[in-house]
Amino acid sequence: MRETLRGRQVVWYLLSKLCEVIGVVAVVDLGSNSFILLVQHEGETLLEEVYEVGLKSIGDEDEAFESASRVVSQIKAKVSDVPIHVFGTAIFREKPHLFERIVRKFGLKGEILSEEDEAYFTYMSVDPSFEKDITVFDLGGGSLEVVRKDWFMSLPLGTHVLNNLFDLSLPSIQQFEDALRHVEEMLPSFTNPVGIGGSFVAIASMRIGKWDLKAVEGLILTHHDVEAVIQQLRGNTFEQVRGWNIIPAGREKTIVAGCAVALAIAKRGSIKVSTKGFRHTLARMLEEGGIQRPWVRGR
């Protein structure tokens, strides 16, 4: 075990030195459920890792700050020689002071994205030229962004929001049908759904039995697939699901809520899973010289 840890430390050290030499971009998506680190060079992903934090479920700001700081410390240690750009989403739109504390403590560059920015930067990760007839669903802890090339809406259907409204706790999942109806009533009309966000990736991972971003990229989720995952989860405790080692630790607390959203969508049309997100769009733009908002020019 000690040799394995030492080997990992050597790998991270060599990676950080390589990043320093060749020049890379590091972007962190600071979300309500998780923080996601993306290290990219010339459009190629060198490293992508998910850290579960669950800030939406932490009411006390000082406690949330400590939880966030622990994760950011881990991220900085892994890419110590790379400038890190951080971008806050729904939780930080609610608590901008928390974002400012994190940025100030660690000396980071970044900003809190507006709902519009988050929506369209996410959309551009799968359709950068705004040409496709798709509807992107980006599910986080605080909200569900629904985005097409010419409009978007933000719905209060994040996984932590649903967990607060309904009893979706394992093993019984008592109010799943109520949560499903709630989501169905709020969804707009749409075509060709694309699912982005940790919940869609987690559901797809449950279907294939492992956490493999390359394997689930482009995977099609039918309503039968989502229902199968719900049945797989039902009757098991959080600890048992975590023990399967399929999804990241902490994700077992939100996957049922994610299934409620995914099933509501999949009942109208099968979902194409994407492991991308606004971090990929912003990393590309930063490599190209700066952040642009092309949808603004079109008005």
N, C-alpha and C positions, 0 to 999 in steps of 0.2 A: 504493500500500500504506500509506504514511504517513498519507494522508488518511482511509483506512478505519479505521486504528487510532485516529486522533484523533476520528473520528466516534463510535466505540464508547465511548471514554472520556467523551465528552459525554453519551451515552445513559445510561451507568451513573451519572454524576454527577446527572443530572436524576431518574433513578429513585430514587436514594438520598434526594434531597431530597423527592420526592413521598412516599416511605415515611415520612419524618420528620413530614410535615405531616398525612397522613391516618391514621396509626397502623396498622401492619401487624404480622404475626407472621412471624418467620423461624425455621424448624426445620431442623436438620441431622441426617440419619440417618448416624451414624458406623458403617459396616459393615466387614466383613472384606475385601470386594472393593473397595467404593467408598464415597465420601461423597456424599450427595445433599442439595442445598440446595433448600428449598421456601420461597418467600415468598408469603404469602397475605393477602388482605384481604376480610373479609366472605364467606368461603367461595370466593372467586375466586382462582385461581392467577395471580400476577403474574410469577413467575419460578420455573423449576425446572431445575436443572442437575446433571449427574452428573460426578463427578471420580473417575477410577480411581486407586486407591492400592495395592491388593494387599497389605494389611498381613499377611494370613494367611501369605503366603509369605516374610515378613521375620522371621528368627529373632532378630536382635539388637534389643533394646528401644530402644537409643539411635538406631539406624538407622531403626526404625519411627517413633520420635518425630520425627525430622527429616523423614521423608516426610509424616507426618500434618501437621506444622507448616507445611510449604510449602503444602499444600492449604488448611488453615484460614486461612492468611494471605491467600490468594486470595479465599476466601469473605468474610472480614471486609472486604477492600478493596472488594468489590462492594456490600455492604450495611452500610457503615460507620456509618450513623445508625440502625440497627435493632437492638434487643436480640435476640441469637441464643440459641436454646435448642438444646442438643445432646443426643442420646440415643445411647448406645453399645449394641452388640449382642454377638454371640457372641465376637468377638475381645477385647472389653473385659471380658466376663465372665471370660475366661481371664487377662487382664492388666489388672486394675483400676488398678494404679499408673500404667500408661500413660495411661489416661483421666484420672486425677487430674492428671498432668503437663500434659496438653493444656488442660484446663479452667483450671488455675491460670495457665499462661503467658498465655492470651488473655482471662482474666477472663470466662469464659462461664458461663451457667446450664445445668444439665443433670443427667442421671443415667444410670446403666447400667440398662437394662431387663432384668428377669428373663426367662427363657424364656417364662413364662406371659404376662407383659405384652406382650412382642414378638408373641407368637402372636395374642392377642385384639385388641390394637390394630390389627394388620395385618388381621385378619378384619373388624373394624368398618369398615375403609376401603371395603369392598364390601357389607357387610350391617350397617349401624349399629344396626339394631333386633333383630338375632339372629332373623330370621324365615325365612331362605331355606334350602333343602335343597341346600347346596353344600359342597364341600371345598376349602379354600384351601391352596395349596402356595406357600410363600414360600421361594425358593431364594437363599441367600447364599453367601459364600465358606466359612463355617465350619460351616453346618448347613442342613438342610431342615426347615422348620416345616410340619407338617400339621395343619390346624385346621378343625374343624366348630363349630357354635354351642354344643355342649355338651361338647366334649373337644378336646384337642390333644396332639400328641407332637412332640418334637424329635429328628431323626435325624442322625447324623454323615455326611451326604451332601452337604455343601457342595462347591462346585466346586474349591476349593483342596485340600480333603480328598481328593477323587477324583483330582486331579492327582498327589497324593503317593502314592496307592495304585496307580495304573495309569499306563502310558505312553500319554497321550492327546495327545502333542505332534504338531503338524503338521510335515511334510506326511503322514506315514504313518498316524497314529492307530492304532498297533499293537494296543492292548488295549481297543478300544472295546467289543467284544462281552463281554469279561470285566467291564468296568465296568457295562455294561447289566444283566447277570445279577446282579451285586452289588446294584444298586439295586432290581431287581425282587424280589429275595428279602427286602428290608427294608421294602418299601412295605406299608401296611395296606390293608384293603378300603376303598373309597371310592366316592362317586357325584358326578357333576357337578363335575369339577375346574375350578378357577380358578387360573391361574398368575400369581404376583406375583414381581417381582424382575427384576434386570437381565438375567439369562440368558433368561427367557421373552421379554422385550422385544427382546433382541438377535436371537433366533431369528425372531421375527415380523418384525423389521426386515429381516433377510436375505431373507425371503420376498417382501416388497414392494419391496426394493431401495433403501431409504432409512431414515434415522433420523427418525421423525416420530411423536411420542408420541400425538398426536390420531388419527393414521391407524391405529395398532395397538391402541388402546383398544377392547376388545370383540372383537378379531379371534379367530377360531377356528383353532386349530392341530390338524390331524389327524396321525396317525402318518406318513402319506405326506408331509406338509409337513416334519416334522422329519427324516425320512429324506432328503428332497431337499436340505435344508440341509447335512446330513452329507456327502452326495455333492459338493455345491458346495465345501465346505471341503477335502475330501480331495485330496491332491496339491498343495496350495498351502502356501507357507511363511507363517509369522507375518507377515513383512514384506509379502507379497503381499496377505494378507487385510486388513491395516491400510491398505494402499494403496487398497483399494476405497472407503474413506471412508464405510462404511455404519454401522458400530458404533464406539463411542468407543475411542480408542487405549488399549490395555491389555486390552480385553475379548476380543481375539482369543486370549489365553492361557487363557481360561476357558470359551469358548463350546462347545468340544467336550464338556467335562464337563457343561455345561448341557444339551447335546443328549442325553447319556446319561440324565439324570434326566427330561427332557421326553419322550423316546421311551418310557421305562418307564411313564410316566403315560398318554401318549396311546394306547398300545396297549390300554389298558383303557377309555378314553373321551376324546373330543376335549377339548382344553383351551381355555377362554376366557381370553384374555390381559387382564390389568389392569395399568395403569401406576401404580396407586395404591400405598399402603403405610402403615405405621403413622404416618409423618410427616404424612399427611393427617388422620388421626384426631386426633393430638395438636395439630396446628395449629388444627383446629376447636374442640377443647376449650379451648385457651388463649385463643382469641377469645371463647369463651363464659364464661370466668372461672376455669377451673381443670381439672386433670386428674382424671377420674373413672374408676373401674374397676367398671362395672355388673355384670360377671360375678361379682364377689365378693359383691354384695348378694343374688344369687340362690341362694347356698348355704345 
